[in-house]
Structure formats: structure tokens, C-alpha cells
């Protein structure tokens, strides 16, 4: 039993370190352009050469927004690169 508990704690620590498990109860959410009026802009995320689907890209942006303490994010630029499933994306972060 003790070995299983140690493995579970080690596994949770690993997931936390790579960002696959969250400790906060609230995470950043997508906001459309018409919903950001009155929100405070707190930063910009710009990421190039992301692989995966558009949904994978949005999950990465949401994770990065969380890391920077944002409550909301709005993707303002998302373009598939010459290589299939490689993306360039920019998002504005809001508090």
C-alpha cells in the first residue's frame, strides 16, 4: 500500500511538472472579441512551430495563459505553417 501511494505521489508530481495536472480550481478561458470590453489586457503570447491540431494549439495557449495568471485569452492570429500541422499563434491575455 505504501509503495502504491509513493508511486501515485511521484506520478502526480511528474504530471504537475509537465503541466498535465492543475492545482488551481480555475483556468484561463477563451474570450471572443465582443466579450473582452472592460477586461484588463495583461500580456501577449506568441508561439511558433507548434505541432498538432487547432484544438491542441488552443489547449497550449490556455495552459500558457494559466501560467501567466490570466483569466481569459483571445487568439488574434492562428496560421498553419507550410508544414502540415505546424502552427503560428498569437493571443492576448486578460485579467
MOPAC internal coordinates of N, CA, C and O (Angstrom, degrees):
PM7 1SCF
backbone

  N    0.0000 0     0.00 0     0.00 0    0    0    0
  C    1.4481 1     0.00 0     0.00 0    1    0    0
  C    1.5351 1   110.89 1     0.00 0    2    1    0
  O    1.2310 1   120.48 1   135.33 1    3    2    1
  N    1.3222 1   116.69 1   -44.67 1    3    2    1
  C    1.4586 1   120.68 1  -178.94 1    5    3    2
  C    1.5289 1   111.32 1   -64.18 1    6    5    3
  O    1.2310 1   120.30 1   140.81 1    7    6    5
  N    1.3297 1   117.04 1   -39.19 1    7    6    5
  C    1.4591 1   121.30 1   178.18 1    9    7    6
  C    1.5256 1   110.68 1   -63.53 1   10    9    7
  O    1.2310 1   120.19 1   138.53 1   11   10    9
  N    1.3320 1   117.24 1   -41.47 1   11   10    9
  C    1.4656 1   121.15 1   178.13 1   13   11   10
  C    1.5142 1   110.88 1   -63.29 1   14   13   11
  O    1.2310 1   120.29 1   141.05 1   15   14   13
  N    1.3216 1   117.06 1   -38.95 1   15   14   13
  C    1.4656 1   120.71 1   179.42 1   17   15   14
  C    1.5304 1   110.42 1   -66.91 1   18   17   15
  O    1.2310 1   120.35 1   138.04 1   19   18   17
  N    1.3372 1   116.93 1   -41.96 1   19   18   17
  C    1.4651 1   120.12 1   178.15 1   21   19   18
  C    1.5256 1   110.77 1   -63.24 1   22   21   19
  O    1.2310 1   120.63 1   139.08 1   23   22   21
  N    1.3313 1   116.40 1   -40.92 1   23   22   21
  C    1.4682 1   119.84 1   177.79 1   25   23   22
  C    1.5171 1   110.76 1   -63.42 1   26   25   23
  O    1.2310 1   120.38 1   138.43 1   27   26   25
  N    1.3369 1   116.89 1   -41.57 1   27   26   25
  C    1.4586 1   121.21 1   179.53 1   29   27   26
  C    1.5275 1   110.87 1   -62.58 1   30   29   27
  O    1.2310 1   120.31 1   135.48 1   31   30   29
  N    1.3368 1   117.01 1   -44.52 1   31   30   29
  C    1.4674 1   120.39 1   178.71 1   33   31   30
  C    1.5206 1   111.13 1   -64.59 1   34   33   31
  O    1.2310 1   120.45 1   139.48 1   35   34   33
  N    1.3343 1   116.74 1   -40.52 1   35   34   33
  C    1.4625 1   120.31 1   178.55 1   37   35   34
  C    1.5262 1   110.36 1   -64.83 1   38   37   35
  O    1.2310 1   120.31 1   138.49 1   39   38   37
  N    1.3177 1   117.02 1   -41.51 1   39   38   37
  C    1.4588 1   120.95 1   179.43 1   41   39   38
  C    1.5252 1   111.02 1   -64.86 1   42   41   39
  O    1.2310 1   120.17 1   135.94 1   43   42   41
  N    1.3347 1   117.28 1   -44.06 1   43   42   41
  C    1.4674 1   120.41 1   177.55 1   45   43   42
  C    1.5230 1   111.27 1   -62.62 1   46   45   43
  O    1.2310 1   120.06 1   141.70 1   47   46   45
  N    1.3209 1   117.48 1   -38.30 1   47   46   45
  C    1.4672 1   120.75 1   177.12 1   49   47   46
  C    1.5190 1   110.88 1   -63.03 1   50   49   47
  O    1.2310 1   120.97 1   138.42 1   51   50   49
  N    1.3366 1   115.75 1   -41.58 1   51   50   49
  C    1.4611 1   120.13 1   177.64 1   53   51   50
  C    1.5253 1   110.79 1   -62.64 1   54   53   51
  O    1.2310 1   120.23 1   134.48 1   55   54   53
  N    1.3298 1   117.17 1   -45.52 1   55   54   53
  C    1.4669 1   120.35 1   179.18 1   57   55   54
  C    1.5206 1   111.56 1   -62.62 1   58   57   55
  O    1.2310 1   120.28 1   140.17 1   59   58   57
  N    1.3309 1   117.07 1   -39.83 1   59   58   57
  C    1.4631 1   120.08 1   177.22 1   61   59   58
  C    1.5193 1   111.10 1   -62.57 1   62   61   59
  O    1.2310 1   120.60 1   138.35 1   63   62   61
  N    1.3302 1   116.45 1   -41.65 1   63   62   61
  C    1.4648 1   119.80 1  -176.24 1   65   63   62
  C    1.5191 1   112.47 1   -67.83 1   66   65   63
  O    1.2310 1   119.50 1   150.30 1   67   66   65
  N    1.3218 1   118.56 1   -29.70 1   67   66   65
  C    1.4574 1   119.97 1   179.02 1   69   67   66
  C    1.5234 1   112.29 1   -98.24 1   70   69   67
  O    1.2310 1   120.29 1  -174.84 1   71   70   69
  N    1.3340 1   117.06 1     5.16 1   71   70   69
  C    1.4570 1   120.41 1   173.69 1   73   71   70
  C    1.5113 1   115.09 1    81.22 1   74   73   71
  O    1.2310 1   119.49 1  -162.43 1   75   74   73
  N    1.3273 1   118.57 1    17.57 1   75   74   73
  C    1.4566 1   119.97 1   179.81 1   77   75   74
  C    1.5179 1   112.64 1   -94.25 1   78   77   75
  O    1.2310 1   120.03 1   173.98 1   79   78   77
  N    1.3173 1   117.54 1    -6.02 1   79   78   77
  C    1.4514 1   122.34 1   177.85 1   81   79   78
  C    1.5087 1   107.12 1  -132.73 1   82   81   79
  O    1.2310 1   120.26 1   -44.63 1   83   82   81
  N    1.3043 1   117.11 1   135.37 1   83   82   81
  C    1.4634 1   121.51 1  -177.24 1   85   83   82
  C    1.5248 1   109.94 1  -107.25 1   86   85   83
  O    1.2310 1   121.66 1   -32.94 1   87   86   85
  N    1.3320 1   114.44 1   147.06 1   87   86   85
  C    1.4495 1   118.63 1   174.87 1   89   87   86
  C    1.5125 1   110.81 1  -103.06 1   90   89   87
  O    1.2310 1   119.89 1   160.22 1   91   90   89
  N    1.3136 1   117.81 1   -19.78 1   91   90   89
  C    1.4570 1   120.08 1  -179.25 1   93   91   90
  C    1.5238 1   110.33 1   -84.28 1   94   93   91
  O    1.2310 1   121.36 1   -30.22 1   95   94   93
  N    1.3245 1   115.01 1   149.78 1   95   94   93
  C    1.4599 1   120.04 1  -178.43 1   97   95   94
  C    1.5134 1   111.67 1   -78.73 1   98   97   95
  O    1.2310 1   120.22 1   158.51 1   99   98   97
  N    1.3088 1   117.18 1   -21.49 1   99   98   97
  C    1.4542 1   120.63 1  -175.41 1  101   99   98
  C    1.5128 1   109.78 1  -122.96 1  102  101   99
  O    1.2310 1   120.44 1   -39.42 1  103  102  101
  N    1.3284 1   116.76 1   140.58 1  103  102  101
  C    1.4530 1   119.92 1   177.92 1  105  103  102
  C    1.5194 1   109.23 1  -126.98 1  106  105  103
  O    1.2310 1   121.08 1   -17.33 1  107  106  105
  N    1.3251 1   115.54 1   162.67 1  107  106  105
  C    1.4576 1   120.72 1  -179.14 1  109  107  106
  C    1.5241 1   109.83 1   -62.99 1  110  109  107
  O    1.2310 1   121.20 1   -35.88 1  111  110  109
  N    1.3159 1   115.31 1   144.12 1  111  110  109
  C    1.4489 1   121.30 1  -179.11 1  113  111  110
  C    1.5219 1   110.05 1  -121.30 1  114  113  111
  O    1.2310 1   121.13 1   -27.27 1  115  114  113
  N    1.3286 1   115.45 1   152.73 1  115  114  113
  C    1.4535 1   121.88 1   176.04 1  117  115  114
  C    1.5272 1   109.42 1   -65.94 1  118  117  115
  O    1.2310 1   120.44 1   -40.39 1  119  118  117
  N    1.3247 1   116.76 1   139.61 1  119  118  117
  C    1.4679 1   122.06 1   176.04 1  121  119  118
  C    1.5185 1   108.53 1  -128.89 1  122  121  119
  O    1.2310 1   120.40 1   -50.94 1  123  122  121
  N    1.3075 1   116.84 1   129.06 1  123  122  121
  C    1.4635 1   120.19 1   176.71 1  125  123  122
  C    1.5235 1   109.29 1   -76.17 1  126  125  123
  O    1.2310 1   120.64 1   -14.59 1  127  126  125
  N    1.3237 1   116.38 1   165.41 1  127  126  125
  C    1.4681 1   121.78 1  -175.92 1  129  127  126
  C    1.5224 1   112.05 1   -57.90 1  130  129  127
  O    1.2310 1   119.83 1   143.95 1  131  130  129
  N    1.3236 1   117.93 1   -36.05 1  131  130  129
  C    1.4553 1   119.74 1  -177.77 1  133  131  130
  C    1.5220 1   113.48 1   -78.58 1  134  133  131
  O    1.2310 1   119.79 1   174.28 1  135  134  133
  N    1.3243 1   118.01 1    -5.72 1  135  134  133
  C    1.4694 1   121.91 1  -178.99 1  137  135  134
  C    1.5275 1   113.70 1  -101.15 1  138  137  135
  O    1.2310 1   119.41 1   173.53 1  139  138  137
  N    1.3201 1   118.73 1    -6.47 1  139  138  137
  C    1.4646 1   119.96 1  -173.22 1  141  139  138
  C    1.5252 1   113.59 1   -92.91 1  142  141  139
  O    1.2310 1   120.05 1   175.21 1  143  142  141
  N    1.3164 1   117.50 1    -4.79 1  143  142  141
  C    1.4637 1   120.31 1   177.41 1  145  143  142
  C    1.5274 1   108.52 1   -59.68 1  146  145  143
  O    1.2310 1   120.84 1   -53.45 1  147  146  145
  N    1.3070 1   115.99 1   126.55 1  147  146  145
  C    1.4543 1   121.12 1   179.74 1  149  147  146
  C    1.5226 1   114.16 1    92.62 1  150  149  147
  O    1.2310 1   119.87 1   168.89 1  151  150  149
  N    1.3196 1   117.86 1   -11.11 1  151  150  149
  C    1.4636 1   120.21 1   176.41 1  153  151  150
  C    1.5207 1   109.65 1   -85.37 1  154  153  151
  O    1.2310 1   120.54 1   -29.71 1  155  154  153
  N    1.3096 1   116.56 1   150.29 1  155  154  153
  C    1.4663 1   121.57 1   178.95 1  157  155  154
  C    1.5175 1   110.40 1   -88.21 1  158  157  155
  O    1.2310 1   120.55 1   -58.04 1  159  158  157
  N    1.3229 1   116.56 1   121.96 1  159  158  157
  C    1.4619 1   121.69 1   176.38 1  161  159  158
  C    1.5181 1   108.30 1   -73.99 1  162  161  159
  O    1.2310 1   120.39 1   -54.27 1  163  162  161
  N    1.3380 1   116.86 1   125.73 1  163  162  161
  C    1.4658 1   119.89 1  -176.26 1  165  163  162
  C    1.5183 1   113.63 1  -118.06 1  166  165  163
  O    1.2310 1   120.01 1   175.45 1  167  166  165
  N    1.3283 1   117.59 1    -4.55 1  167  166  165
  C    1.4528 1   117.76 1   178.98 1  169  167  166
  C    1.5065 1   113.05 1   171.57 1  170  169  167
  O    1.2310 1   121.75 1    -0.14 1  171  170  169
  N    1.3212 1   114.25 1   179.86 1  171  170  169
  C    1.4592 1   122.45 1  -179.40 1  173  171  170
  C    1.5208 1   108.13 1  -136.71 1  174  173  171
  O    1.2310 1   120.84 1   -44.79 1  175  174  173
  N    1.3133 1   116.00 1   135.21 1  175  174  173
  C    1.4643 1   121.86 1   174.38 1  177  175  174
  C    1.5187 1   106.90 1  -108.56 1  178  177  175
  O    1.2310 1   120.65 1   -46.64 1  179  178  177
  N    1.3155 1   116.37 1   133.36 1  179  178  177
  C    1.4520 1   122.04 1   175.94 1  181  179  178
  C    1.5174 1   107.63 1  -134.58 1  182  181  179
  O    1.2310 1   120.56 1   -63.31 1  183  182  181
  N    1.3399 1   116.54 1   116.69 1  183  182  181
  C    1.4579 1   121.21 1  -176.32 1  185  183  182
  C    1.5203 1   108.44 1  -130.57 1  186  185  183
  O    1.2310 1   120.89 1   -45.32 1  187  186  185
  N    1.3288 1   115.90 1   134.68 1  187  186  185
  C    1.4627 1   121.76 1   178.87 1  189  187  186
  C    1.5137 1   110.27 1  -118.33 1  190  189  187
  O    1.2310 1   121.36 1   -24.85 1  191  190  189
  N    1.3176 1   114.99 1   155.15 1  191  190  189
  C    1.4606 1   122.60 1   173.01 1  193  191  190
  C    1.5253 1   112.90 1    63.50 1  194  193  191
  O    1.2310 1   120.71 1  -137.66 1  195  194  193
  N    1.3237 1   116.25 1    42.34 1  195  194  193
  C    1.4626 1   121.78 1   175.25 1  197  195  194
  C    1.5193 1   107.53 1   -87.29 1  198  197  195
  O    1.2310 1   120.49 1   -47.09 1  199  198  197
  N    1.3153 1   116.68 1   132.91 1  199  198  197
  C    1.4605 1   119.05 1   178.01 1  201  199  198
  C    1.5260 1   109.94 1   -98.94 1  202  201  199
  O    1.2310 1   121.35 1   -25.03 1  203  202  201
  N    1.3336 1   115.02 1   154.97 1  203  202  201
  C    1.4556 1   120.54 1   176.59 1  205  203  202
  C    1.5098 1   112.42 1   120.65 1  206  205  203
  O    1.2310 1   121.54 1    12.38 1  207  206  205
  N    1.3058 1   114.65 1  -167.62 1  207  206  205
  C    1.4581 1   122.25 1  -178.96 1  209  207  206
  C    1.5310 1   109.64 1   -85.81 1  210  209  207
  O    1.2310 1   120.06 1   -11.43 1  211  210  209
  N    1.3350 1   117.49 1   168.57 1  211  210  209
  C    1.4706 1   119.46 1   174.89 1  213  211  210
  C    1.5339 1   112.10 1   -57.97 1  214  213  211
  O    1.2310 1   120.22 1   146.16 1  215  214  213
  N    1.3225 1   117.19 1   -33.84 1  215  214  213
  C    1.4692 1   120.52 1   178.39 1  217  215  214
  C    1.5315 1   110.72 1   -67.79 1  218  217  215
  O    1.2310 1   120.22 1   142.74 1  219  218  217
  N    1.3381 1   117.18 1   -37.26 1  219  218  217
  C    1.4642 1   120.91 1   176.16 1  221  219  218
  C    1.5235 1   110.42 1   -63.11 1  222  221  219
  O    1.2310 1   121.02 1   138.46 1  223  222  221
  N    1.3236 1   115.65 1   -41.54 1  223  222  221
  C    1.4670 1   120.98 1   179.60 1  225  223  222
  C    1.5197 1   109.76 1   -62.92 1  226  225  223
  O    1.2310 1   120.12 1   135.03 1  227  226  225
  N    1.3230 1   117.37 1   -44.97 1  227  226  225
  C    1.4686 1   120.11 1  -179.70 1  229  227  226
  C    1.5263 1   111.23 1   -64.24 1  230  229  227
  O    1.2310 1   119.73 1   141.45 1  231  230  229
  N    1.3267 1   118.12 1   -38.55 1  231  230  229
  C    1.4702 1   120.52 1   177.17 1  233  231  230
  C    1.5275 1   110.61 1   -62.33 1  234  233  231
  O    1.2310 1   120.30 1   140.23 1  235  234  233
  N    1.3368 1   117.03 1   -39.77 1  235  234  233
  C    1.4609 1   120.53 1   178.43 1  237  235  234
  C    1.5268 1   110.67 1   -64.50 1  238  237  235
  O    1.2310 1   120.29 1   136.37 1  239  238  237
  N    1.3245 1   117.06 1   -43.63 1  239  238  237
  C    1.4659 1   120.74 1   178.46 1  241  239  238
  C    1.5279 1   110.25 1   -62.04 1  242  241  239
  O    1.2310 1   120.15 1   136.91 1  243  242  241
  N    1.3287 1   117.32 1   -43.09 1  243  242  241
  C    1.4631 1   120.88 1   178.13 1  245  243  242
  C    1.5265 1   110.75 1   -60.64 1  246  245  243
  O    1.2310 1   120.04 1   138.83 1  247  246  245
  N    1.3220 1   117.53 1   -41.17 1  247  246  245
  C    1.4620 1   121.73 1   178.14 1  249  247  246
  C    1.5205 1   110.91 1   -64.01 1  250  249  247
  O    1.2310 1   120.24 1   134.69 1  251  250  249
  N    1.3348 1   117.14 1   -45.31 1  251  250  249
  C    1.4637 1   120.71 1   179.05 1  253  251  250
  C    1.5292 1   111.11 1   -65.09 1  254  253  251
  O    1.2310 1   120.26 1   143.55 1  255  254  253
  N    1.3279 1   117.11 1   -36.45 1  255  254  253
  C    1.4688 1   120.52 1   176.33 1  257  255  254
  C    1.5250 1   110.09 1   -63.10 1  258  257  255
  O    1.2310 1   120.24 1   137.03 1  259  258  257
  N    1.3274 1   117.15 1   -42.97 1  259  258  257
  C    1.4638 1   121.42 1   176.28 1  261  259  258
  C    1.5231 1   111.04 1   -58.07 1  262  261  259
  O    1.2310 1   120.91 1   133.84 1  263  262  261
  N    1.3226 1   115.87 1   -46.16 1  263  262  261
  C    1.4616 1   120.74 1  -178.61 1  265  263  262
  C    1.5184 1   111.79 1   -59.07 1  266  265  263
  O    1.2310 1   120.32 1   149.38 1  267  266  265
  N    1.3295 1   117.00 1   -30.62 1  267  266  265
  C    1.4637 1   120.71 1  -178.80 1  269  267  266
  C    1.5225 1   112.45 1   -95.13 1  270  269  267
  O    1.2310 1   120.13 1  -173.20 1  271  270  269
  N    1.3314 1   117.36 1     6.80 1  271  270  269
  C    1.4635 1   121.15 1   174.49 1  273  271  270
  C    1.5112 1   115.19 1    81.31 1  274  273  271
  O    1.2310 1   119.83 1  -162.30 1  275  274  273
  N    1.3140 1   117.93 1    17.70 1  275  274  273
  C    1.4611 1   121.08 1  -179.50 1  277  275  274
  C    1.5301 1   110.39 1   -81.41 1  278  277  275
  O    1.2310 1   121.17 1   -31.96 1  279  278  277
  N    1.3250 1   115.36 1   148.04 1  279  278  277
  C    1.4597 1   121.00 1   173.54 1  281  279  278
  C    1.5240 1   110.89 1   -93.87 1  282  281  279
  O    1.2310 1   121.13 1   153.03 1  283  282  281
  N    1.3247 1   115.45 1   -26.97 1  283  282  281
  C    1.4676 1   121.88 1  -176.98 1  285  283  282
  C    1.5157 1   109.58 1  -137.96 1  286  285  283
  O    1.2310 1   120.65 1   -23.99 1  287  286  285
  N    1.3196 1   116.36 1   156.01 1  287  286  285
  C    1.4593 1   121.77 1   171.92 1  289  287  286
  C    1.5265 1   107.85 1  -142.90 1  290  289  287
  O    1.2310 1   121.18 1   -27.24 1  291  290  289
  N    1.3187 1   115.34 1   152.76 1  291  290  289
  C    1.4650 1   121.19 1   176.27 1  293  291  290
  C    1.5161 1   107.93 1  -134.06 1  294  293  291
  O    1.2310 1   120.51 1   -60.51 1  295  294  293
  N    1.3215 1   116.64 1   119.49 1  295  294  293
  C    1.4542 1   121.43 1   178.73 1  297  295  294
  C    1.5256 1   107.92 1   -76.14 1  298  297  295
  O    1.2310 1   121.01 1   -58.63 1  299  298  297
  N    1.3347 1   115.67 1   121.37 1  299  298  297
  C    1.4654 1   119.99 1  -177.59 1  301  299  298
  C    1.5217 1   112.73 1  -105.75 1  302  301  299
  O    1.2310 1   120.53 1   163.90 1  303  302  301
  N    1.3235 1   116.59 1   -16.10 1  303  302  301
  C    1.4633 1   120.53 1   179.58 1  305  303  302
  C    1.5262 1   107.65 1  -151.86 1  306  305  303
  O    1.2310 1   121.43 1   -53.96 1  307  306  305
  N    1.3302 1   114.88 1   126.04 1  307  306  305
  C    1.4602 1   119.66 1   176.40 1  309  307  306
  C    1.5195 1   107.03 1  -145.98 1  310  309  307
  O    1.2310 1   121.19 1   -63.42 1  311  310  309
  N    1.3262 1   115.32 1   116.58 1  311  310  309
  C    1.4575 1   119.72 1  -175.26 1  313  311  310
  C    1.5142 1   109.77 1  -136.10 1  314  313  311
  O    1.2310 1   121.55 1   -45.97 1  315  314  313
  N    1.3339 1   114.64 1   134.03 1  315  314  313
  C    1.4589 1   119.48 1   175.61 1  317  315  314
  C    1.5200 1   108.18 1   -78.14 1  318  317  315
  O    1.2310 1   120.95 1   -48.44 1  319  318  317
  N    1.3156 1   115.80 1   131.56 1  319  318  317
  C    1.4552 1   122.28 1  -178.94 1  321  319  318
  C    1.5312 1   109.94 1   -73.02 1  322  321  319
  O    1.2310 1   120.93 1    -2.91 1  323  322  321
  N    1.3066 1   115.83 1   177.09 1  323  322  321
  C    1.4553 1   121.88 1   178.95 1  325  323  322
  C    1.5289 1   110.29 1   -56.03 1  326  325  323
  O    1.2310 1   120.75 1   142.90 1  327  326  325
  N    1.3183 1   116.16 1   -37.10 1  327  326  325
  C    1.4597 1   121.67 1   179.21 1  329  327  326
  C    1.5337 1   108.50 1   -82.17 1  330  329  327
  O    1.2310 1   120.45 1   -45.39 1  331  330  329
  N    1.2976 1   116.74 1   134.61 1  331  330  329
  C    1.4591 1   120.89 1  -179.22 1  333  331  330
  C    1.5248 1   109.92 1   -61.10 1  334  333  331
  O    1.2310 1   121.06 1   -41.96 1  335  334  333
  N    1.3132 1   115.57 1   138.04 1  335  334  333
  C    1.4634 1   124.20 1   178.64 1  337  335  334
  C    1.5294 1   113.62 1    64.72 1  338  337  335
  O    1.2310 1   119.93 1  -151.54 1  339  338  337
  N    1.3174 1   117.75 1    28.46 1  339  338  337
  C    1.4637 1   122.99 1   171.92 1  341  339  338
  C    1.5146 1   106.04 1  -119.46 1  342  341  339
  O    1.2310 1   120.10 1   -52.29 1  343  342  341
  N    1.3199 1   117.41 1   127.71 1  343  342  341
  C    1.4609 1   121.51 1  -169.92 1  345  343  342
  C    1.5162 1   112.49 1  -124.77 1  346  345  343
  O    1.2310 1   121.86 1   -27.71 1  347  346  345
  N    1.3368 1   114.05 1   152.29 1  347  346  345
  C    1.4597 1   123.37 1   169.19 1  349  347  346
  C    1.5292 1   105.60 1  -118.09 1  350  349  347
  O    1.2310 1   120.56 1   -45.84 1  351  350  349
  N    1.3151 1   116.53 1   134.16 1  351  350  349
  C    1.4726 1   118.67 1  -176.04 1  353  351  350
  C    1.5189 1   110.63 1  -146.49 1  354  353  351
  O    1.2310 1   121.59 1   -34.54 1  355  354  353
  N    1.3339 1   114.56 1   145.46 1  355  354  353
  C    1.4632 1   122.31 1   173.61 1  357  355  354
  C    1.5177 1   107.19 1  -131.16 1  358  357  355
  O    1.2310 1   121.18 1   -38.03 1  359  358  357
  N    1.3260 1   115.35 1   141.97 1  359  358  357
  C    1.4568 1   120.77 1   178.99 1  361  359  358
  C    1.5152 1   109.69 1  -142.22 1  362  361  359
  O    1.2310 1   120.81 1   -35.22 1  363  362  361
  N    1.3089 1   116.05 1   144.78 1  363  362  361
  C    1.4637 1   122.16 1   174.18 1  365  363  362
  C    1.5205 1   107.70 1   -94.98 1  366  365  363
  O    1.2310 1   120.61 1   -42.24 1  367  366  365
  N    1.3326 1   116.44 1   137.76 1  367  366  365
  C    1.4618 1   122.42 1   178.99 1  369  367  366
  C    1.5200 1   110.09 1  -102.65 1  370  369  367
  O    1.2310 1   120.91 1   -36.38 1  371  370  369
  N    1.3135 1   115.87 1   143.62 1  371  370  369
  C    1.4635 1   121.78 1  -178.86 1  373  371  370
  C    1.5232 1   110.51 1  -131.91 1  374  373  371
  O    1.2310 1   121.44 1   -30.41 1  375  374  373
  N    1.3455 1   114.85 1   149.59 1  375  374  373
  C    1.4675 1   120.89 1   176.50 1  377  375  374
  C    1.5220 1   108.80 1   -95.87 1  378  377  375
  O    1.2310 1   120.10 1   180.00 1  379  378  377

